[in-house]
Amino acid sequence: MKQDTKKTISARVNESITDILSEQDLPTSQIVEAGIIHFLKLKEEEKIAFIAENSAEVTNEKDLVVMQKVWPDILRDYTGTTRFKDLIEIAKLAKSAGVGFHVVRESLKSTGMLSIGAGIVAGSMMSLAKVLMQNKKK
C-alpha cells in the first residue's frame, strides 16, 4: 500500500470503549487504521459479519480483554521498544521473510537484537530475512 498523507477522520464510538482506550494508553489512531485495513481485507460476507459481531450493541463488556499494564509497557516488554516505527519495521521484516510477526520477534529475541531495541532492525533486515528464509525451508 502506498504511503499517502494521513487524513484526520472522526467517528462516533461508544464512550465506555473510548474510556478503555484512554485508561490503557492505547494508540487510538493506529487501532482505527489497523481495524479499517483488516476490514478491507475481508470478503463481502465477512465484512457484514465483522460489523455485526463487533458492534457495541452485541458485545458484552466482560468479553473485552483489559490489559494488566498500559500499552507502552506491554509493547516495550514484547518488542523491546515503544516506537511505532520499530513495530512496523518488525512487521515489514516478517512480511519480506514470508513468516509471521511472532517468528521475527522470537528470532530477534534469541539473537539478542530485541533487547537493544527494534530500531536496529532496519539495518539488519536483509541478513535476518535470509536466516529466516533458510529456517522456513528446513
DSSP file with accessible surface (Angstrom, degrees, kcal/mol):
  #  RESIDUE AA STRUCTURE BP1 BP2  ACC     N-H-->O    O-->H-N    N-H-->O    O-->H-N    TCO  KAPPA ALPHA  PHI   PSI    X-CA   Y-CA   Z-CA
    1    1 A M              0   0  186      0, 0.0     2,-0.0     0, 0.0     0, 0.0   0.000 360.0 360.0 360.0 131.9    0.0    0.0    0.0
    2    2 A K        -     0   0  156      1,-0.1     2,-1.3     0, 0.0     0, 0.0  -0.339 360.0-111.5 -70.5 152.4    1.5    3.3   -0.9
    3    3 A Q        +     0   0  167      3,-0.0    -1,-0.1    -2,-0.0     2,-0.1  -0.688  45.6 177.9 -89.0  88.4    2.2    5.8    1.9
    4    4 A D        -     0   0  104     -2,-1.3     2,-0.1     1,-0.2     3,-0.1  -0.361  41.2 -80.0 -79.8 169.7   -0.3    8.6    1.4
    5    5 A T        -     0   0  136     -2,-0.1     2,-0.2     1,-0.1    -1,-0.2  -0.431  54.4-107.3 -64.9 143.0   -0.7   11.6    3.6
    6    6 A K        -     0   0  136     -2,-0.1     2,-0.4    -3,-0.1    -1,-0.1  -0.511  31.9-151.9 -74.7 143.8   -2.7   10.8    6.7
    7    7 A K        -     0   0  184     -2,-0.2     2,-0.3    -3,-0.1    -3,-0.0  -0.967  12.7-126.9-119.8 132.4   -6.2   12.2    6.8
    8    8 A T        +     0   0  140     -2,-0.4     2,-0.3     2,-0.0     0, 0.0  -0.621  33.7 177.1 -78.4 132.1   -8.0   13.1   10.0
    9    9 A I        -     0   0  107     -2,-0.3     2,-0.3     2,-0.0     0, 0.0  -0.842  17.8-141.9-125.6 168.1  -11.4   11.5   10.4
   10   10 A S        -     0   0  117     -2,-0.3     2,-0.3     2,-0.0    -2,-0.0  -0.948  17.1-179.4-130.7 153.3  -14.0   11.5   13.1
   11   11 A A        -     0   0   77     -2,-0.3     2,-0.6     2,-0.0    -2,-0.0  -0.994  30.6-120.8-148.5 148.6  -16.2    8.7   14.4
   12   12 A R        +     0   0  247     -2,-0.3     2,-0.4     3,-0.0    -2,-0.0  -0.842  41.2 176.4 -90.9 122.5  -18.9    8.2   17.0
   13   13 A V        -     0   0   79     -2,-0.6     5,-0.1    43,-0.0    -2,-0.0  -0.976  40.3 -90.1-131.4 142.0  -17.7    5.5   19.3
   14   14 A N    >>  -     0   0   73     -2,-0.4     4,-1.8     1,-0.1     3,-0.7  -0.213  36.9-131.5 -49.1 130.4  -19.3    4.1   22.5
   15   15 A E  H 3> S+     0   0  145      1,-0.3     4,-2.4     2,-0.2     5,-0.2   0.858 104.2  56.8 -60.7 -36.6  -18.0    6.1   25.4
   16   16 A S  H 3> S+     0   0   39      1,-0.2     4,-1.8     2,-0.2    -1,-0.3   0.865 106.3  52.2 -66.7 -29.2  -17.1    3.1   27.5
   17   17 A I  H <> S+     0   0   61     -3,-0.7     4,-2.3     2,-0.2    -2,-0.2   0.939 110.0  46.6 -70.0 -44.7  -14.9    1.9   24.6
   18   18 A T  H  X S+     0   0   51     -4,-1.8     4,-2.3     1,-0.2    -2,-0.2   0.857 109.2  56.3 -67.3 -30.7  -13.0    5.2   24.4
   19   19 A D  H  X S+     0   0   69     -4,-2.4     4,-2.9     2,-0.2    -1,-0.2   0.920 107.2  48.6 -64.0 -42.7  -12.6    5.2   28.2
   20   20 A I  H  X S+     0   0   27     -4,-1.8     4,-2.2     2,-0.2    -2,-0.2   0.924 110.1  51.9 -63.0 -43.4  -10.9    1.8   28.0
   21   21 A L  H  <>S+     0   0   28     -4,-2.3     5,-2.6     1,-0.2     4,-0.3   0.931 113.6  44.1 -58.2 -44.9   -8.6    3.0   25.2
   22   22 A S  H ><5S+     0   0   91     -4,-2.3     3,-1.2     1,-0.2    -2,-0.2   0.926 111.8  51.8 -66.3 -46.2   -7.6    6.0   27.3
   23   23 A E  H 3<5S+     0   0  137     -4,-2.9    -1,-0.2     1,-0.3    -2,-0.2   0.851 115.1  42.2 -60.2 -36.1   -7.2    4.0   30.6
   24   24 A Q  T 3<5S-     0   0   12     -4,-2.2    47,-3.0    -5,-0.2    -1,-0.3   0.385 108.1-124.4 -94.9   4.8   -4.9    1.5   28.8
   25   25 A D  T < 5 +     0   0   93     -3,-1.2    -3,-0.2    -4,-0.3    -4,-0.1   0.883  48.0 173.6  55.9  41.4   -3.0    4.3   26.9
   26   26 A L      < -     0   0   30     -5,-2.6     2,-1.5    -6,-0.2    -1,-0.2  -0.556  41.8-109.8 -82.2 146.6   -3.8    2.5   23.6
   27   27 A P     >  -     0   0   27      0, 0.0     4,-2.4     0, 0.0     3,-0.2  -0.572  35.6-172.8 -79.0  90.2   -2.9    4.2   20.3
   28   28 A T  H  > S+     0   0   67     -2,-1.5     4,-2.8     1,-0.2     5,-0.2   0.887  78.5  50.0 -54.6 -48.7   -6.4    5.0   19.1
   29   29 A S  H  > S+     0   0   99      1,-0.2     4,-2.6     2,-0.2    -1,-0.2   0.912 112.8  46.9 -60.5 -41.8   -5.4    6.2   15.6
   30   30 A Q  H  > S+     0   0   62     -3,-0.2     4,-2.6     2,-0.2    -1,-0.2   0.883 112.5  50.0 -69.7 -35.3   -3.3    3.1   14.9
   31   31 A I  H  X S+     0   0   73     -4,-2.4     4,-2.6     2,-0.2    -2,-0.2   0.934 112.1  47.7 -66.3 -45.0   -6.1    0.8   16.2
   32   32 A V  H  X S+     0   0   66     -4,-2.8     4,-2.5    -5,-0.2    -2,-0.2   0.950 114.5  45.9 -61.3 -47.9   -8.6    2.5   14.0
   33   33 A E  H  X S+     0   0   77     -4,-2.6     4,-2.7    -5,-0.2     5,-0.2   0.933 113.8  48.4 -63.2 -43.6   -6.4    2.4   10.9
   34   34 A A  H  X S+     0   0   60     -4,-2.6     4,-2.8     1,-0.2    -1,-0.2   0.904 111.7  50.9 -62.8 -39.7   -5.5   -1.3   11.5
   35   35 A G  H  X S+     0   0   29     -4,-2.6     4,-2.5     2,-0.2    -1,-0.2   0.905 110.8  48.1 -64.3 -40.4   -9.2   -2.1   12.0
   36   36 A I  H  X S+     0   0   78     -4,-2.5     4,-2.5     2,-0.2    -2,-0.2   0.934 112.8  47.9 -65.7 -44.9  -10.1   -0.4    8.8
   37   37 A I  H  X S+     0   0   50     -4,-2.7     4,-1.2     2,-0.2    -2,-0.2   0.930 111.7  50.3 -62.6 -43.3   -7.4   -2.2    6.9
   38   38 A H  H >X S+     0   0   94     -4,-2.8     3,-0.7     1,-0.2     4,-0.6   0.939 110.4  50.6 -58.3 -46.3   -8.4   -5.5    8.4
   39   39 A F  H >< S+     0   0   51     -4,-2.5     3,-1.4     1,-0.2    -1,-0.2   0.917 107.1  53.5 -57.9 -43.8  -12.0   -4.9    7.4
   40   40 A L  H 3< S+     0   0  106     -4,-2.5    -1,-0.2     1,-0.3    -2,-0.2   0.733 103.0  58.5 -68.6 -19.2  -10.9   -4.0    3.8
   41   41 A K  H << S+     0   0  163     -4,-1.2    -1,-0.3    -3,-0.7    -2,-0.2   0.634  89.9  97.0 -81.2 -14.6   -9.1   -7.4    3.5
   42   42 A L  S << S-     0   0   29     -3,-1.4     2,-0.1    -4,-0.6    -3,-0.0  -0.395  80.0-110.8 -78.2 153.2  -12.3   -9.3    4.3
   43   43 A K     >  -     0   0  134     -2,-0.1     4,-2.2     1,-0.1     3,-0.3  -0.325  42.4 -96.1 -72.1 164.7  -14.6  -10.9    1.7
   44   44 A E  H  > S+     0   0  161      1,-0.3     4,-1.5     2,-0.2     3,-0.2   0.900 124.7  43.9 -53.6 -49.6  -18.0   -9.3    1.3
   45   45 A E  H  > S+     0   0  126      1,-0.2     4,-1.9     2,-0.2    -1,-0.3   0.832 111.9  54.8 -69.4 -29.0  -19.9  -11.7    3.6
   46   46 A E  H  > S+     0   0   85     -3,-0.3     4,-2.8     2,-0.2    -1,-0.2   0.851 103.0  57.1 -69.6 -32.6  -17.1  -11.5    6.2
   47   47 A K  H  X S+     0   0   53     -4,-2.2     4,-2.1     2,-0.2     5,-0.2   0.915 106.9  48.3 -63.1 -42.9  -17.4   -7.7    6.2
   48   48 A I  H  X S+     0   0  126     -4,-1.5     4,-2.4     1,-0.2     5,-0.2   0.949 114.2  45.2 -62.7 -47.9  -21.1   -8.0    7.2
   49   49 A A  H  X S+     0   0   34     -4,-1.9     4,-3.3     1,-0.2     5,-0.3   0.900 109.3  57.0 -64.1 -39.8  -20.3  -10.5   10.0
   50   50 A F  H  X S+     0   0   62     -4,-2.8     4,-1.4     1,-0.2    -1,-0.2   0.936 111.4  41.6 -57.1 -48.9  -17.4   -8.4   11.2
   51   51 A I  H  < S+     0   0  101     -4,-2.1     4,-0.4     2,-0.2    -1,-0.2   0.947 118.4  45.6 -66.4 -45.8  -19.5   -5.3   11.7
   52   52 A A  H >< S+     0   0   55     -4,-2.4     3,-1.0     1,-0.2    -2,-0.2   0.945 116.0  44.3 -64.0 -46.4  -22.4   -7.2   13.2
   53   53 A E  H 3< S+     0   0  135     -4,-3.3    -1,-0.2     1,-0.2    -2,-0.2   0.714 117.9  44.0 -74.5 -21.3  -20.4   -9.3   15.6
   54   54 A N  T 3< S+     0   0   99     -4,-1.4    -1,-0.2    -5,-0.3    -2,-0.2   0.223  83.3 121.0-110.5  16.8  -18.2   -6.5   16.8
   55   55 A S  S X> S-     0   0   30     -3,-1.0     3,-1.0    -4,-0.4     4,-0.9  -0.435  71.3-121.5 -77.4 153.2  -20.8   -3.8   17.3
   56   56 A A  T 34 S+     0   0   39      1,-0.2     3,-0.4     2,-0.2    -1,-0.1   0.829 109.1  65.1 -62.6 -30.2  -21.2   -2.3   20.8
   57   57 A E  T 34 S+     0   0  163      1,-0.2    -1,-0.2     3,-0.0    -5,-0.0   0.755 112.5  30.9 -67.5 -24.9  -24.8   -3.4   20.8
   58   58 A V  T <4 S+     0   0   89     -3,-1.0     2,-0.5    -6,-0.2    -1,-0.2   0.440  99.4  95.2-113.7   0.2  -23.9   -7.1   20.8
   59   59 A T     <  -     0   0   46     -4,-0.9     2,-0.4    -3,-0.4    -5,-0.1  -0.801  65.3-142.4 -97.3 127.8  -20.6   -7.1   22.7
   60   60 A N    >   -     0   0   90     -2,-0.5     3,-1.9     1,-0.1     4,-0.4  -0.723  15.1-132.1 -84.4 137.7  -20.5   -7.7   26.4
   61   61 A E  G >  S+     0   0  131     -2,-0.4     3,-1.5     1,-0.3    -1,-0.1   0.845 106.6  63.8 -59.7 -29.9  -18.1   -5.6   28.3
   62   62 A K  G 3  S+     0   0  172      1,-0.3    -1,-0.3     3,-0.0    -3,-0.0   0.727  94.1  62.6 -68.5 -16.8  -16.8   -8.8   30.1
   63   63 A D  G <  S+     0   0   96     -3,-1.9     2,-0.3     2,-0.1    -1,-0.3   0.640  82.9  95.9 -81.1 -14.7  -15.7  -10.1   26.7
   64   64 A L  S <  S-     0   0   68     -3,-1.5     2,-0.8    -4,-0.4    -3,-0.0  -0.600  78.4-128.3 -78.9 135.8  -13.2   -7.2   26.3
   65   65 A V        -     0   0  129     -2,-0.3     2,-0.6     0, 0.0    -2,-0.1  -0.768  19.2-157.7 -89.9 112.2   -9.7   -8.0   27.4
   66   66 A V        -     0   0   85     -2,-0.8     2,-0.1     2,-0.0   -46,-0.0  -0.817  18.6-129.3 -91.2 123.5   -8.4   -5.5   29.8
   67   67 A M        -     0   0   44     -2,-0.6     4,-0.1     1,-0.1    -1,-0.0  -0.409   2.1-137.9 -74.4 149.3   -4.6   -5.4   29.9
   68   68 A Q  S    S+     0   0  187     -2,-0.1     2,-0.3     2,-0.1    -1,-0.1   0.706  90.4  34.3 -76.9 -23.1   -2.7   -5.6   33.2
   69   69 A K  S    S-     0   0  106    -45,-0.0     2,-0.1     2,-0.0    -2,-0.1  -0.823  96.8 -93.3-123.5 167.1   -0.3   -3.0   32.0
   70   70 A V    >>  -     0   0   53     -2,-0.3     4,-2.0     1,-0.1     3,-0.7  -0.452  44.9-102.4 -78.9 158.0   -0.6    0.1   29.8
   71   71 A W  H 3> S+     0   0   73    -47,-3.0     4,-3.0     1,-0.2     5,-0.3   0.861 117.3  54.3 -51.5 -48.7    0.1   -0.3   26.1
   72   72 A P  H 3> S+     0   0   32      0, 0.0     4,-2.4     0, 0.0    -1,-0.2   0.896 110.6  47.8 -58.3 -37.0    3.6    1.3   26.1
   73   73 A D  H <> S+     0   0   62     -3,-0.7     4,-2.4     2,-0.2    -2,-0.2   0.904 113.1  47.4 -69.1 -40.5    4.8   -1.1   28.8
   74   74 A I  H  X S+     0   0   50     -4,-2.0     4,-2.3     2,-0.2     5,-0.2   0.936 112.9  49.2 -64.9 -44.6    3.4   -4.1   27.0
   75   75 A L  H  X>S+     0   0   11     -4,-3.0     4,-3.1    -5,-0.2     6,-0.7   0.927 111.9  48.5 -61.4 -44.4    4.9   -3.0   23.7
   76   76 A R  H  X5S+     0   0  117     -4,-2.4     4,-1.8    -5,-0.3    -1,-0.2   0.920 112.8  48.3 -62.7 -43.3    8.3   -2.5   25.4
   77   77 A D  H  <5S+     0   0   92     -4,-2.4    -1,-0.2     1,-0.2    -2,-0.2   0.883 119.7  38.1 -63.8 -38.2    8.1   -5.9   27.1
   78   78 A Y  H  <5S+     0   0   73     -4,-2.3    -2,-0.2    -5,-0.2    -1,-0.2   0.849 134.2  17.2 -85.2 -36.9    7.2   -7.7   23.9
   79   79 A T  H  <5S-     0   0    0     -4,-3.1    39,-0.2     2,-0.3    -3,-0.2   0.531  94.8-117.7-116.6  -9.9    9.3   -5.8   21.3
   80   80 A G  S  <<S+     0   0   28     -4,-1.8     2,-0.3    -5,-0.6    -4,-0.2   0.541  88.8  63.2  84.3   5.5   12.0   -4.0   23.2
   81   81 A T        -     0   0   17     -6,-0.7    -2,-0.3    36,-0.2    -1,-0.2  -0.980  62.5-149.3-153.3 160.7   10.7   -0.6   22.1
   82   82 A T        +     0   0   63     -2,-0.3     2,-0.4    -3,-0.1    -6,-0.1   0.350  64.4 114.4-112.2   1.7    7.7    1.7   22.3
   83   83 A R     >  -     0   0  129      1,-0.2     4,-1.6    -8,-0.1     3,-0.5  -0.615  58.9-150.0 -78.9 125.4    8.3    3.3   19.0
   84   84 A F  H  > S+     0   0   77     -2,-0.4     4,-2.4     1,-0.2     5,-0.2   0.882  97.6  60.9 -59.5 -37.2    5.5    2.5   16.5
   85   85 A K  H  > S+     0   0  136      1,-0.2     4,-1.9     2,-0.2    -1,-0.2   0.891 104.0  49.1 -58.9 -39.1    8.0    2.9   13.6
   86   86 A D  H  > S+     0   0    7     -3,-0.5     4,-1.9     2,-0.2    -1,-0.2   0.888 108.0  53.7 -68.6 -38.3   10.1    0.0   15.1
   87   87 A L  H  X S+     0   0   31     -4,-1.6     4,-2.0     1,-0.2    -2,-0.2   0.926 109.3  48.7 -60.4 -42.9    6.9   -2.2   15.4
   88   88 A I  H  X S+     0   0   60     -4,-2.4     4,-2.9     1,-0.2    -2,-0.2   0.878 106.4  56.7 -66.1 -37.3    6.3   -1.6   11.7
   89   89 A E  H  X S+     0   0   28     -4,-1.9     4,-2.3     2,-0.2    -1,-0.2   0.905 106.7  49.6 -61.5 -39.7    9.9   -2.5   10.9
   90   90 A I  H  X S+     0   0    0     -4,-1.9     4,-2.5     2,-0.2    -1,-0.2   0.932 111.8  48.6 -63.9 -42.7    9.4   -5.9   12.6
   91   91 A A  H  X S+     0   0   42     -4,-2.0     4,-2.4     2,-0.2    -2,-0.2   0.906 111.1  50.0 -64.5 -40.6    6.2   -6.4   10.6
   92   92 A K  H  X S+     0   0  106     -4,-2.9     4,-2.8     2,-0.2     5,-0.2   0.911 110.3  50.7 -63.0 -42.0    7.9   -5.4    7.3
   93   93 A L  H  X S+     0   0    1     -4,-2.3     4,-2.1    -5,-0.2    -2,-0.2   0.929 109.8  50.0 -61.8 -43.9   10.7   -7.9    8.1
   94   94 A A  H  X>S+     0   0    4     -4,-2.5     5,-2.4     1,-0.2     4,-0.9   0.929 112.4  47.4 -60.7 -43.7    8.2  -10.6    8.8
   95   95 A K  H ><5S+     0   0  178     -4,-2.4     3,-0.7     1,-0.2    -2,-0.2   0.927 112.2  48.4 -65.8 -43.5    6.4  -10.0    5.5
   96   96 A S  H 3<5S+     0   0   75     -4,-2.8    -1,-0.2     1,-0.2    -2,-0.2   0.832 114.4  46.7 -68.1 -29.1    9.6   -9.8    3.5
   97   97 A A  H 3<5S-     0   0    0     -4,-2.1    -1,-0.2    -5,-0.2    -2,-0.2   0.571 110.4-123.9 -86.3 -10.5   10.8  -13.1    5.0
   98   98 A G  T <<5S+     0   0   39     -4,-0.9     2,-0.3    -3,-0.7    -3,-0.2   0.811  73.4 110.0  72.9  28.9    7.4  -14.7    4.5
   99   99 A V  S   <S-     0   0   30     -5,-2.4    -1,-0.3    -6,-0.2    -2,-0.2  -0.812  72.2 -84.8-128.2 172.4    7.0  -15.6    8.2
  100  100 A G     >  -     0   0   42     -2,-0.3     4,-1.7     1,-0.1     3,-0.4  -0.320  35.3-112.1 -77.9 160.4    4.7  -14.4   11.0
  101  101 A F  H  > S+     0   0   56      1,-0.2     4,-2.4     2,-0.2     5,-0.2   0.894 117.6  54.3 -54.2 -44.0    5.3  -11.4   13.2
  102  102 A H  H  > S+     0   0  119      1,-0.2     4,-2.6     2,-0.2    -1,-0.2   0.843 103.2  56.4 -67.0 -31.1    5.9  -13.6   16.2
  103  103 A V  H  > S+     0   0   69     -3,-0.4     4,-2.3     2,-0.2    -1,-0.2   0.932 109.9  44.9 -64.7 -45.3    8.6  -15.6   14.4
  104  104 A V  H  X S+     0   0    0     -4,-1.7     4,-2.9     2,-0.2     5,-0.3   0.933 112.1  52.2 -65.1 -43.6   10.6  -12.5   13.7
  105  105 A R  H  X S+     0   0   19     -4,-2.4     4,-2.5     1,-0.2    -2,-0.2   0.940 111.4  46.3 -58.5 -46.0   10.1  -11.3   17.3
  106  106 A E  H  X S+     0   0   98     -4,-2.6     4,-2.9     2,-0.2    -1,-0.2   0.894 111.9  51.7 -64.9 -38.0   11.4  -14.6   18.6
  107  107 A S  H  X S+     0   0   20     -4,-2.3     4,-1.7     2,-0.2     6,-0.3   0.924 111.5  46.8 -64.2 -43.2   14.4  -14.5   16.2
  108  108 A L  H  <>S+     0   0    1     -4,-2.9     6,-1.9     1,-0.2     5,-1.2   0.909 113.7  49.1 -63.6 -39.5   15.3  -11.0   17.3
  109  109 A K  H ><5S+     0   0  113     -4,-2.5     3,-1.1    -5,-0.3    -2,-0.2   0.933 110.6  49.2 -66.5 -44.1   14.9  -12.0   20.9
  110  110 A S  H 3<5S+     0   0   98     -4,-2.9    -1,-0.2     1,-0.3    -2,-0.2   0.786 111.9  49.0 -69.2 -25.9   17.1  -15.1   20.5
  111  111 A T  T 3<5S-     0   0   79     -4,-1.7    -1,-0.3    -5,-0.2    -2,-0.2   0.493 113.2-117.8 -89.3  -3.1   19.8  -13.2   18.8
  112  112 A G  T <>5S+     0   0   31     -3,-1.1     4,-0.6    -4,-0.5    -3,-0.2   0.413  86.2 114.4  83.5  -3.1   19.8  -10.5   21.5
  113  113 A M  H >>< +     0   0   33     -5,-1.2     4,-1.1    -6,-0.3     3,-0.6   0.839  68.2  60.2 -70.1 -30.1   18.8   -7.9   18.9
  114  114 A L  H 34 S+     0   0   10     -6,-1.9     3,-0.3     1,-0.2    -1,-0.2   0.878  97.4  58.0 -67.7 -35.1   15.4   -7.3   20.6
  115  115 A S  H 34 S+     0   0  104     -7,-0.3    -1,-0.2     1,-0.2    -2,-0.2   0.782 104.8  52.0 -68.3 -23.4   17.0   -6.3   23.9
  116  116 A I  H << S-     0   0  122     -4,-0.6    -1,-0.2    -3,-0.6    -2,-0.2   0.801 125.5 -95.1 -78.3 -29.1   18.8   -3.4   22.1
  117  117 A G    ><  -     0   0   10     -4,-1.1     3,-1.2    -3,-0.3    -1,-0.2  -0.251  25.4 -95.8 120.7 147.3   15.6   -2.2   20.6
  118  118 A A  G >  S+     0   0    1      1,-0.2     3,-2.3   -39,-0.2     4,-0.4   0.581 101.9  91.9 -74.0  -6.1   13.9   -2.8   17.3
  119  119 A G  G >  S+     0   0   41      1,-0.3     3,-0.5     2,-0.2     4,-0.4   0.791  81.6  58.1 -59.7 -23.8   15.4    0.3   15.8
  120  120 A I  G <> S+     0   0   63     -3,-1.2     4,-1.0    -7,-0.2    -1,-0.3   0.580  82.4  87.8 -82.1  -5.4   18.3   -1.7   14.5
  121  121 A V  H X> S+     0   0    1     -3,-2.3     3,-0.9     1,-0.2     4,-0.8   0.904  79.7  59.4 -59.5 -42.7   16.0   -3.9   12.6
  122  122 A A  H X4 S+     0   0   55     -3,-0.5     3,-0.8    -4,-0.4     4,-0.3   0.906 107.4  45.5 -56.5 -42.4   16.1   -1.7    9.5
  123  123 A G  H 34 S+     0   0   77     -4,-0.4    -1,-0.3    -3,-0.3    -2,-0.2   0.710 120.1  40.3 -73.7 -19.3   19.9   -2.1    9.2
  124  124 A S  H <X S+     0   0   33     -4,-1.0     4,-2.4    -3,-0.9     5,-0.3   0.287  81.7 108.3-110.4   7.5   19.8   -5.8    9.7
  125  125 A M  H <X S+     0   0   36     -3,-0.8     4,-2.7    -4,-0.8     5,-0.2   0.906  78.5  47.0 -56.7 -47.3   16.7   -6.7    7.7
  126  126 A M  H  > S+     0   0  138     -4,-0.3     4,-2.1     2,-0.2    -1,-0.2   0.935 114.4  44.9 -66.4 -44.9   18.4   -8.4    4.8
  127  127 A S  H  > S+     0   0   74      1,-0.2     4,-1.8     2,-0.2    -1,-0.2   0.925 117.2  44.8 -66.5 -41.9   20.7  -10.6    6.8
  128  128 A L  H  X S+     0   0   12     -4,-2.4     4,-2.7     1,-0.2     5,-0.2   0.901 109.9  55.7 -69.3 -37.2   17.9  -11.6    9.2
  129  129 A A  H  X S+     0   0   10     -4,-2.7     4,-2.6    -5,-0.3    -1,-0.2   0.913 106.6  51.2 -60.7 -40.2   15.5  -12.2    6.4
  130  130 A K  H  X S+     0   0  134     -4,-2.1     4,-2.3     2,-0.2    -1,-0.2   0.925 110.2  48.7 -62.9 -44.0   17.9  -14.6    4.8
  131  131 A V  H  X S+     0   0   68     -4,-1.8     4,-2.4     1,-0.2    -2,-0.2   0.933 112.6  48.1 -60.8 -45.2   18.3  -16.5    8.1
  132  132 A L  H  X S+     0   0    4     -4,-2.7     4,-2.3     1,-0.2    -2,-0.2   0.899 110.5  51.2 -64.3 -39.5   14.5  -16.7    8.5
  133  133 A M  H  X S+     0   0   66     -4,-2.6     4,-1.8     2,-0.2    -1,-0.2   0.903 110.1  49.9 -65.3 -38.9   14.0  -17.9    4.9
  134  134 A Q  H  X S+     0   0  118     -4,-2.3     4,-1.0     1,-0.2    -2,-0.2   0.924 111.7  48.1 -64.6 -42.8   16.6  -20.6    5.4
  135  135 A N  H  < S+     0   0   83     -4,-2.4     3,-0.4     1,-0.2    -2,-0.2   0.869 108.9  54.6 -64.6 -35.3   14.8  -21.7    8.6
  136  136 A K  H  < S+     0   0  122     -4,-2.3    -1,-0.2     1,-0.2    -2,-0.2   0.879 105.4  52.7 -66.7 -36.4   11.5  -21.7    6.8
  137  137 A K  H  <        0   0  173     -4,-1.8    -1,-0.2    -5,-0.1    -2,-0.2   0.745 360.0 360.0 -71.2 -23.7   12.8  -24.0    4.1
  138  138 A K     <        0   0  196     -4,-1.0    -3,-0.0    -3,-0.4    -4,-0.0  -0.233 360.0 360.0 -73.1 360.0   14.0  -26.6    6.7
